[in-house]
Amino acid sequence: MVTAILIGMVAMLFTAFSYGKMASVYPNAGSAYTYVGRELHPALGYFVGWSILFDYLLNPVICVIWISMAAKNILPGVPFGVFAASFAVLFTAMNLRGIEASSHTNTIIATGLGVVIVLFLAAAVRYLWLHPPIGAAGWTQPFYDPKTFSLPTVSSGAALAVLTYFGFDGISMLAEEAHDSRRNILRATVLVCLITGLLATVQVYAAQLIWPETKFPDVDTAFCYVAGRAGGPWLFQTVNAALLVASIGSGMGAQLAAGRLLYSMGRDSAIPKKFFGQLHPRTRIPSNNILLLGGIVLAGVFLMSYPLGCELVNFGALIAFMGVNVSAFFHFYLRGERKTFWNLITPIAGCAVCFYLWMSLGHTAKLAGLTWLVIGVAYGVWRTAFFTKPLAFARIENDDRESTE
């Protein structure tokens, strides 16, 4: 499992760098949709935007599913549907308050989670001191087990493990709200991906040593049971509550990013501008989009399982990641003045690994994702008369800082 996490980190670090570099060139909402549409072709931008929308639509859905299951660990007598509806409404209400309020909420969440990480690692060290793995092979098993190792299986695991890192792409979606976006978006995107990878590697390594078997009472909340074995019932409930809160932050962020993407596409008339391309005059939030997404999340939690949702999220995201890497290659290497080795290898490596991970996704996820793409392309063809009507890309404000080549 640790090997799968590290493969995912390498892939996402290359892609995170491409995201950050492109955000320095196009510091506005839209992210992958904007980068590909402006750098390559509007039709390709629309295709990538529709793909990443699949990710942003489903991310809050799987967050609500997981949170509702975690909440049932605390209050088993409350029906799943009650929790699901409550959390879907909570996401929507919090995102309607404005970007400053969302930022403060996530800061509080991150601080609390940092404390829980320290508690878990302390309990893990104590448990492993009292119950150490047998021999050197036992300590390296989370990286490689010669009895069970299979490259296709690890690849499939890595294709799911990249979900660990999703969220860094949403940073570029909020470029219009960020201070000094041409510099800070790159820095934040790469640091979020790197810190996430390091923390995930340490925690998953410890977790697999504590619980080397592959059977859990509930696989979707498996880490809670690992924490319970390491520290007892109090740590089970603490980690369960912490992951519940973490998923609230993740789901909120995904819903907000989806709202900004819909706003960007609506502003460019790729989708109906009258509904999607509007901001609330006071909060500057695309409230129409947030409310629509809240309804979609509420319906989605009753229509799919958590594992399938995770694969579907990765389907759209990996396509968008490949598009961003190709855009970075065109802008910084083919068209750029500084044709450095770094500007060549980073986007190529990022695109290649993302393509490999995309190919490793399950057949059901690919079938559902391709169906979504066919619907989107058909709508785009109708909307733009076979893409002969150009998209009216919004003007990017010049803040007098040179883009990083």
PALOZA-14204 format. One record per residue (C-alpha): x, y, z; residue number from 1; residue in three letters. Coordinates in steps of 0.1 Angstrom, whole numbers, padded with zeros to 4 digits. Layout:
residues N
       X       Y       Z   num   residu
       X       Y       Z   NUM      ALA
...
This chain:
residues 405
       X       Y       Z   num   residu
    0000    0000    0000     1      MET
    0028    0024    0008     2      VAL
    0043    0018   -0027     3      THR
    0010    0026   -0043     4      ALA
    0009    0059   -0022     5      ILE
    0044    0068   -0033     6      LEU
    0037    0061   -0070     7      ILE
    0007    0084   -0067     8      GLY
    0028    0111   -0051     9      MET
    0054    0111   -0079    10      VAL
    0026    0113   -0105    11      ALA
    0009    0141   -0086    12      MET
    0040    0161   -0079    13      LEU
    0048    0164   -0116    14      PHE
    0012    0173   -0123    15      THR
    0011    0198   -0094    16      ALA
    0041    0216   -0107    17      PHE
    0024    0219   -0141    18      SER
   -0008    0232   -0125    19      TYR
    0012    0258   -0105    20      GLY
    0032    0269   -0136    21      LYS
    0000    0273   -0157    22      MET
   -0017    0292   -0129    23      ALA
    0011    0318   -0131    24      SER
    0002    0323   -0168    25      VAL
   -0036    0322   -0164    26      TYR
   -0044    0334   -0129    27      PRO
   -0082    0331   -0131    28      ASN
   -0109    0306   -0123    29      ALA
   -0113    0276   -0146    30      GLY
   -0081    0257   -0139    31      SER
   -0076    0228   -0163    32      ALA
   -0105    0239   -0185    33      TYR
   -0089    0274   -0189    34      THR
   -0053    0261   -0194    35      TYR
   -0062    0236   -0221    36      VAL
   -0088    0258   -0238    37      GLY
   -0065    0288   -0241    38      ARG
   -0033    0270   -0247    39      GLU
   -0044    0242   -0271    40      LEU
   -0080    0246   -0284    41      HIS
   -0114    0257   -0270    42      PRO
   -0129    0223   -0279    43      ALA
   -0102    0205   -0260    44      LEU
   -0107    0229   -0231    45      GLY
   -0144    0221   -0230    46      TYR
   -0136    0184   -0231    47      PHE
   -0112    0186   -0202    48      VAL
   -0136    0210   -0183    49      GLY
   -0164    0184   -0187    50      TRP
   -0140    0157   -0175    51      SER
   -0129    0175   -0144    52      ILE
   -0164    0185   -0136    53      LEU
   -0171    0147   -0132    54      PHE
   -0144    0147   -0105    55      ASP
   -0157    0178   -0087    56      TYR
   -0193    0166   -0088    57      LEU
   -0185    0132   -0074    58      LEU
   -0160    0143   -0048    59      ASN
   -0185    0158   -0024    60      PRO
   -0208    0128   -0030    61      VAL
   -0182    0103   -0018    62      ILE
   -0173    0126    0011    63      CYS
   -0209    0127    0022    64      VAL
   -0211    0089    0019    65      ILE
   -0180    0084    0040    66      TRP
   -0190    0109    0066    67      ILE
   -0224    0094    0069    68      SER
   -0209    0059    0075    69      MET
   -0184    0074    0100    70      ALA
   -0213    0092    0118    71      ALA
   -0231    0058    0121    72      LYS
   -0200    0045    0140    73      ASN
   -0208    0072    0166    74      ILE
   -0246    0071    0165    75      LEU
   -0255    0037    0150    76      PRO
   -0292    0042    0157    77      GLY
   -0296    0071    0132    78      VAL
   -0304    0061    0096    79      PRO
   -0278    0066    0069    80      PHE
   -0303    0088    0049    81      GLY
   -0307    0113    0077    82      VAL
   -0269    0118    0080    83      PHE
   -0265    0120    0042    84      ALA
   -0292    0147    0038    85      ALA
   -0279    0167    0068    86      SER
   -0243    0167    0055    87      PHE
   -0253    0176    0020    88      ALA
   -0273    0206    0033    89      VAL
   -0243    0215    0056    90      LEU
   -0218    0216    0027    91      PHE
   -0242    0238    0007    92      THR
   -0249    0262    0035    93      ALA
   -0213    0267    0044    94      MET
   -0202    0273    0009    95      ASN
   -0229    0300    0004    96      LEU
   -0213    0321    0031    97      ARG
   -0183    0333    0010    98      GLY
   -0147    0324    0004    99      ILE
   -0133    0341    0036   100      GLU
   -0156    0320    0058   101      ALA
   -0147    0288    0039   102      SER
   -0110    0296    0044   103      SER
   -0113    0302    0081   104      HIS
   -0133    0270    0086   105      THR
   -0107    0249    0068   106      ASN
   -0079    0265    0088   107      THR
   -0096    0254    0120   108      ILE
   -0102    0219    0106   109      ILE
   -0065    0216    0095   110      ALA
   -0053    0226    0130   111      THR
   -0074    0200    0147   112      GLY
   -0064    0173    0123   113      LEU
   -0027    0180    0130   114      GLY
   -0033    0172    0166   115      VAL
   -0050    0139    0158   116      VAL
   -0021    0129    0134   117      ILE
    0003    0133    0163   118      VAL
   -0019    0112    0186   119      LEU
   -0022    0084    0161   120      PHE
    0016    0083    0154   121      LEU
    0024    0083    0191   122      ALA
    0000    0053    0196   123      ALA
    0014    0036    0166   124      ALA
    0050    0039    0179   125      VAL
    0039    0025    0213   126      ARG
    0020   -0004    0197   127      TYR
    0049   -0013    0174   128      LEU
    0074   -0011    0203   129      TRP
    0053   -0037    0222   130      LEU
    0044   -0057    0191   131      HIS
    0072   -0054    0166   132      PRO
    0070   -0071    0131   133      PRO
    0090   -0103    0128   134      ILE
    0125   -0097    0111   135      GLY
    0135   -0071    0086   136      ALA
    0110   -0085    0060   137      ALA
    0082   -0076    0084   138      GLY
    0093   -0039    0085   139      TRP
    0096   -0037    0047   140      THR
    0063   -0055    0039   141      GLN
    0042   -0023    0034   142      PRO
    0066   -0015    0005   143      PHE
    0071   -0050   -0010   144      TYR
    0059   -0085   -0001   145      ASP
    0076   -0111   -0024   146      PRO
    0048   -0136   -0017   147      LYS
    0020   -0115   -0030   148      THR
    0035   -0087   -0051   149      PHE
    0018   -0080   -0084   150      SER
    0025   -0050   -0106   151      LEU
   -0010   -0048   -0121   152      PRO
   -0025   -0049   -0086   153      THR
   -0001   -0022   -0073   154      VAL
   -0010   -0001   -0104   155      SER
   -0047   -0005   -0097   156      SER
   -0040    0005   -0061   157      GLY
   -0020    0035   -0072   158      ALA
   -0048    0046   -0095   159      ALA
   -0071    0047   -0064   160      LEU
   -0044    0061   -0041   161      ALA
   -0041    0093   -0062   162      VAL
   -0074    0102   -0046   163      LEU
   -0053    0109   -0015   164      THR
   -0038    0139   -0032   165      TYR
   -0069    0154   -0049   166      PHE
   -0075    0189   -0038   167      GLY
   -0043    0205   -0050   168      PHE
   -0059    0210   -0084   169      ASP
   -0087    0229   -0066   170      GLY
   -0062    0255   -0054   171      ILE
   -0057    0268   -0090   172      SER
   -0095    0270   -0093   173      MET
   -0095    0298   -0067   174      LEU
   -0068    0318   -0083   175      ALA
   -0090    0349   -0086   176      GLU
   -0095    0349   -0048   177      GLU
   -0058    0343   -0039   178      ALA
   -0033    0370   -0030   179      HIS
   -0004    0373   -0054   180      ASP
   -0018    0343   -0073   181      SER
    0010    0342   -0099   182      ARG
    0035    0332   -0072   183      ARG
    0014    0317   -0044   184      ASN
   -0007    0292   -0064   185      ILE
    0024    0274   -0076   186      LEU
    0039    0273   -0041   187      ARG
    0007    0262   -0025   188      ALA
   -0001    0235   -0051   189      THR
    0033    0218   -0049   190      VAL
    0035    0221   -0011   191      LEU
    0000    0206   -0005   192      VAL
    0009    0177   -0027   193      CYS
    0043    0170   -0011   194      LEU
    0031    0174    0025   195      ILE
    0001    0152    0018   196      THR
    0023    0125    0003   197      GLY
    0048    0125    0032   198      LEU
    0021    0124    0059   199      LEU
    0002    0097    0040   200      ALA
    0033    0076    0036   201      THR
    0042    0077    0073   202      VAL
    0006    0070    0085   203      GLN
   -0001    0042    0060   204      VAL
    0032    0026    0067   205      TYR
    0024    0025    0104   206      ALA
   -0011    0014    0098   207      ALA
   -0001   -0016    0076   208      GLN
    0025   -0027    0102   209      LEU
   -0002   -0025    0129   210      ILE
   -0029   -0043    0108   211      TRP
   -0011   -0065    0081   212      PRO
   -0042   -0085    0073   213      GLU
   -0065   -0074    0045   214      THR
   -0099   -0081    0062   215      LYS
   -0117   -0053    0081   216      PHE
   -0150   -0050    0099   217      PRO
   -0158   -0022    0074   218      ASP
   -0133   -0016    0046   219      VAL
   -0145    0020    0040   220      ASP
   -0136    0031    0075   221      THR
   -0106    0007    0079   222      ALA
   -0082    0033    0092   223      PHE
   -0105    0038    0123   224      CYS
   -0101    0001    0132   225      TYR
   -0063    0004    0128   226      VAL
   -0064    0033    0152   227      ALA
   -0085    0013    0176   228      GLY
   -0060   -0016    0176   229      ARG
   -0031    0009    0182   230      ALA
   -0047    0030    0209   231      GLY
   -0079    0014    0220   232      GLY
   -0116    0026    0218   233      PRO
   -0108    0062    0226   234      TRP
   -0084    0065    0196   235      LEU
   -0110    0047    0174   236      PHE
   -0136    0073    0181   237      GLN
   -0110    0102    0179   238      THR
   -0098    0092    0145   239      VAL
   -0133    0084    0133   240      ASN
   -0144    0119    0143   241      ALA
   -0113    0135    0128   242      ALA
   -0117    0118    0095   243      LEU
   -0154    0128    0096   244      LEU
   -0143    0164    0100   245      VAL
   -0116    0161    0074   246      ALA
   -0141    0148    0049   247      SER
   -0163    0178    0056   248      ILE
   -0134    0201    0047   249      GLY
   -0126    0180    0016   250      SER
   -0163    0179    0004   251      GLY
   -0168    0216    0010   252      MET
   -0137    0224   -0010   253      GLY
   -0147    0201   -0039   254      ALA
   -0182    0216   -0040   255      GLN
   -0168    0252   -0040   256      LEU
   -0143    0243   -0067   257      ALA
   -0171    0227   -0088   258      ALA
   -0191    0259   -0084   259      GLY
   -0162    0280   -0096   260      ARG
   -0156    0257   -0126   261      LEU
   -0193    0259   -0136   262      LEU
   -0190    0297   -0132   263      TYR
   -0159    0298   -0154   264      SER
   -0176    0277   -0181   265      MET
   -0208    0297   -0178   266      GLY
   -0189    0330   -0181   267      ARG
   -0174    0318   -0213   268      ASP
   -0208    0307   -0226   269      SER
   -0197    0270   -0228   270      ALA
   -0228    0263   -0207   271      ILE
   -0258    0287   -0202   272      PRO
   -0243    0320   -0189   273      LYS
   -0276    0333   -0175   274      LYS
   -0276    0306   -0148   275      PHE
   -0240    0294   -0144   276      PHE
   -0221    0326   -0151   277      GLY
   -0235    0347   -0122   278      GLN
   -0220    0357   -0088   279      LEU
   -0239    0367   -0057   280      HIS
   -0234    0405   -0054   281      PRO
   -0225    0403   -0017   282      ARG
   -0206    0371   -0012   283      THR
   -0191    0369   -0047   284      ARG
   -0200    0332   -0047   285      ILE
   -0216    0315   -0077   286      PRO
   -0246    0307   -0055   287      SER
   -0268    0292   -0083   288      ASN
   -0241    0266   -0089   289      ASN
   -0236    0258   -0053   290      ILE
   -0273    0252   -0048   291      LEU
   -0275    0230   -0079   292      LEU
   -0245    0210   -0067   293      LEU
   -0261    0206   -0033   294      GLY
   -0290    0189   -0050   295      GLY
   -0268    0167   -0071   296      ILE
   -0248    0156   -0040   297      VAL
   -0280    0148   -0022   298      LEU
   -0292    0126   -0050   299      ALA
   -0258    0110   -0057   300      GLY
   -0253    0096   -0022   301      VAL
   -0282    0073   -0027   302      PHE
   -0272    0062   -0062   303      LEU
   -0237    0048   -0059   304      MET
   -0213    0030   -0035   305      SER
   -0182    0046   -0020   306      TYR
   -0156    0024   -0039   307      PRO
   -0173    0031   -0073   308      LEU
   -0174    0068   -0065   309      GLY
   -0137    0069   -0058   310      CYS
   -0129    0053   -0092   311      GLU
   -0153    0076   -0110   312      LEU
   -0136    0107   -0093   313      VAL
   -0102    0095   -0105   314      ASN
   -0115    0090   -0141   315      PHE
   -0122    0126   -0147   316      GLY
   -0094    0140   -0127   317      ALA
   -0067    0120   -0144   318      LEU
   -0079    0131   -0179   319      ILE
   -0078    0167   -0167   320      ALA
   -0043    0162   -0152   321      PHE
   -0031    0149   -0186   322      MET
   -0045    0179   -0203   323      GLY
   -0028    0203   -0179   324      VAL
    0006    0186   -0184   325      ASN
    0002    0188   -0222   326      VAL
   -0007    0225   -0219   327      SER
    0024    0231   -0198   328      ALA
    0046    0213   -0223   329      PHE
    0032    0234   -0252   330      PHE
    0035    0267   -0233   331      HIS
    0068    0264   -0215   332      PHE
    0088    0241   -0238   333      TYR
    0075    0242   -0274   334      LEU
    0065    0279   -0274   335      ARG
    0086    0292   -0245   336      GLY
    0119    0310   -0248   337      GLU
    0136    0289   -0221   338      ARG
    0135    0253   -0235   339      LYS
    0150    0238   -0203   340      THR
    0152    0201   -0195   341      PHE
    0129    0207   -0165   342      TRP
    0102    0223   -0187   343      ASN
    0105    0192   -0210   344      LEU
    0106    0163   -0185   345      ILE
    0081    0175   -0159   346      THR
    0050    0177   -0181   347      PRO
    0059    0146   -0201   348      ILE
    0065    0125   -0170   349      ALA
    0034    0138   -0153   350      GLY
    0012    0130   -0184   351      CYS
    0028    0095   -0189   352      ALA
    0022    0085   -0153   353      VAL
   -0013    0099   -0152   354      CYS
   -0021    0080   -0184   355      PHE
   -0008    0048   -0169   356      TYR
   -0029    0052   -0138   357      LEU
   -0060    0061   -0159   358      TRP
   -0055    0028   -0179   359      MET
   -0054    0009   -0145   360      SER
   -0089    0020   -0135   361      LEU
   -0116   -0006   -0134   362      GLY
   -0139   -0013   -0164   363      HIS
   -0170   -0001   -0147   364      THR
   -0154    0033   -0139   365      ALA
   -0142    0036   -0175   366      LYS
   -0176    0027   -0189   367      LEU
   -0194    0052   -0167   368      ALA
   -0168    0079   -0173   369      GLY
   -0169    0075   -0211   370      LEU
   -0207    0077   -0209   371      THR
   -0204    0110   -0191   372      TRP
   -0179    0122   -0217   373      LEU
   -0202    0112   -0246   374      VAL
   -0230    0132   -0231   375      ILE
   -0207    0162   -0226   376      GLY
   -0193    0162   -0261   377      VAL
   -0228    0158   -0276   378      ALA
   -0239    0188   -0256   379      TYR
   -0208    0208   -0266   380      GLY
   -0213    0200   -0303   381      VAL
   -0249    0212   -0301   382      TRP
   -0240    0243   -0280   383      ARG
   -0212    0255   -0303   384      THR
   -0224    0242   -0337   385      ALA
   -0196    0216   -0339   386      PHE
   -0173    0240   -0320   387      PHE
   -0175    0266   -0348   388      THR
   -0187    0292   -0324   389      LYS
   -0157    0304   -0304   390      PRO
   -0159    0304   -0266   391      LEU
   -0157    0340   -0252   392      ALA
   -0129    0335   -0227   393      PHE
   -0130    0360   -0199   394      ALA
   -0102    0386   -0198   395      ARG
   -0073    0379   -0174   396      ILE
   -0064    0409   -0153   397      GLU
   -0027    0419   -0155   398      ASN
   -0013    0424   -0120   399      ASP
    0021    0436   -0133   400      ASP
    0040    0404   -0124   401      ARG
    0058    0385   -0150   402      GLU
    0048    0348   -0154   403      SER
    0074    0322   -0145   404      THR
    0089    0307   -0176   405      GLU
